């Protein structure tokens, strides 16, 4: 393995760890989505009906 390959692996691993930490922070702040389990609440039928009420 060359130095460039090692650097690429380190950058990729840091990106994955960063995304995981970011999602955990959003979940702890209560901004991780809704209770219906969908990933995009703006397009979810159950969330759209809740917003109208």
N, C-alpha and C positions, 0 to 999 in steps of 0.2 A: 504494500500500500504506500502510496506517495503522500506527501504532506497535504496536497490538494484534496485527495479523497477523504483523509481524516478530517480536514476542515469542513468539508461538505457534510459529513456524518454529524459532526458537532453542531453545525448550524441547523440541520434538519431536526436533531433531537431537541435543541433549544426551542425551535419553533413549536414542536409538539407539546413540550412542557409549558410553554407560554400560553398556548391555546387552552390547555387543561386548567391552568391557574385562572385564566380570564373567565372561563365558564363557571368555575367554582365561585369566584367573586360575584359574578352576576347572580348566581343561584342564592348566595348568602344575602345579597341585597334585595332579593325578591323580584328580580327582573329577568328570570330565566325562562319565562313562558307562562302558560296557563295550566290549569289542572286537567285539561282534556288530553294532554299528552302530545299535542301537535307542536311542530317547531315554528310555525308561522301563524300566529293568532289572528292576523289581519285577514287571512284567507279561510279561516276555520268557520264553518257554519254555526257551531255551537257558541263560539265566542262572538260572532256577529249578532246573534239573537240576544245575547246577554247585554251587549252594548246598546241595543235599541231600547231595552227596558230601562 
